[in-house]
Amino acid sequence: MLMIVLRFAHVFFGALWVGMMVMGTFFVGPAVEEVGPDGGKFMAALQRRRIMTIMPLFALITLVSGMWLFGRLAGGNMSALLATPMGLAFALGGAAALIAFVIGIAVMRPAMIRAQQLAQSGAPGTGPEIQRLRARGNVLGRLVGVLLLFALAGMAVARYL
């Protein structure tokens, strides 16, 4: 029963994490930039729905359940699992997801939160700083999105290698 719960949590929350990140990075973000200053209102509405809290929780559930599944799959012999194409694909996908999480939490999220705070403050002269922070967030968002797509691809095909 534990394996079913872990697998469900990993796939379900992983799909939400990757889907939300890719949608936000490659579609919503550029659309927000395109509409200009009114895009800040949309981003504030997302923040009121606690997206910056929910996505990291989805990511943590995905990572913890994935590590637990990987450990159970290894059955105490990690080196034997890593010697197989399947084990290597799971490991590389997991590493990509973990790197994406660290970048997202440590660098991207603070930049986007600070840009939102500056935009809401309406303080004069903050425009260039807001643009710099948003540009940093967009670049890092694309990197995180690509890493998550790599992780998704690795997980999707690992059992067939």
NORCOR-V137880 format. One record per residue. RES is the residue in three letters. SS is DSSP state (~ for helix, > for strand, _ for the rest). D_LAST is the distance of its C-alpha to the last C-alpha in Angstrom with 2 decimals. Layout:
BEGIN
res=(RES:RES)
ss=(SS:SS)
d_last=(D_LAST:D_LAST)
END
This chain:
BEGIN
res=(MET:LEU:MET:ILE:VAL:LEU:ARG:PHE:ALA:HIS:VAL:PHE:PHE:GLY:ALA:LEU:TRP:VAL:GLY:MET:MET:VAL:MET:GLY:THR:PHE:PHE:VAL:GLY:PRO:ALA:VAL:GLU:GLU:VAL:GLY:PRO:ASP:GLY:GLY:LYS:PHE:MET:ALA:ALA:LEU:GLN:ARG:ARG:ARG:ILE:MET:THR:ILE:MET:PRO:LEU:PHE:ALA:LEU:ILE:THR:LEU:VAL:SER:GLY:MET:TRP:LEU:PHE:GLY:ARG:LEU:ALA:GLY:GLY:ASN:MET:SER:ALA:LEU:LEU:ALA:THR:PRO:MET:GLY:LEU:ALA:PHE:ALA:LEU:GLY:GLY:ALA:ALA:ALA:LEU:ILE:ALA:PHE:VAL:ILE:GLY:ILE:ALA:VAL:MET:ARG:PRO:ALA:MET:ILE:ARG:ALA:GLN:GLN:LEU:ALA:GLN:SER:GLY:ALA:PRO:GLY:THR:GLY:PRO:GLU:ILE:GLN:ARG:LEU:ARG:ALA:ARG:GLY:ASN:VAL:LEU:GLY:ARG:LEU:VAL:GLY:VAL:LEU:LEU:LEU:PHE:ALA:LEU:ALA:GLY:MET:ALA:VAL:ALA:ARG:TYR:LEU)
ss=(_:~:~:~:~:~:~:~:~:~:~:~:~:~:~:~:~:~:~:~:~:~:~:~:~:~:~:~:~:~:~:~:~:~:~:~:~:~:~:~:~:~:~:~:~:~:~:~:_:_:~:~:~:~:~:~:~:~:~:~:~:~:~:~:~:~:~:~:~:~:~:~:~:~:_:_:_:~:~:~:~:~:_:_:~:~:~:~:~:~:~:~:~:~:~:~:~:~:~:~:~:~:~:~:~:~:~:~:~:~:~:~:~:~:~:~:~:~:~:~:~:_:_:_:_:_:~:~:~:~:~:~:~:~:~:~:~:~:~:~:~:~:~:~:~:~:~:~:~:~:~:~:~:~:~:~:~:~:~:~:_)
d_last=(26.32:25.35:21.60:22.48:24.68:22.25:19.42:22.07:23.49:20.26:19.20:22.84:24.11:21.04:21.52:25.20:24.77:22.46:24.49:27.80:26.94:25.69:28.63:31.07:29.97:29.51:32.04:34.53:35.21:36.09:38.17:40.03:40.80:42.00:44.55:46.05:48.09:47.53:43.83:44.91:46.27:42.95:41.16:43.93:43.38:39.67:40.72:43.24:40.39:38.87:35.63:35.69:35.74:33.38:30.39:30.29:30.53:27.56:25.63:26.83:25.94:22.38:22.10:23.88:22.02:18.63:19.88:21.26:18.11:16.21:19.16:19.26:15.61:16.42:19.45:21.55:19.35:17.71:17.28:15.34:12.83:12.70:12.18:8.64:5.68:5.65:9.36:9.67:8.25:10.62:13.24:13.37:13.55:16.15:18.02:18.31:19.67:22.02:23.31:23.87:25.81:27.95:28.82:29.62:31.81:33.45:34.21:33.52:35.01:38.24:38.80:38.48:40.68:43.29:43.34:43.91:46.66:48.38:48.23:49.72:52.42:53.82:55.22:56.57:54.83:51.38:49.94:48.59:47.01:45.39:44.01:42.68:40.96:39.47:38.26:36.58:35.02:33.78:32.16:30.51:29.51:27.66:25.88:24.98:23.87:21.52:20.09:19.62:17.96:15.47:14.96:14.71:12.08:9.90:10.72:10.31:6.70:5.53:5.75:3.79:0.00)
END
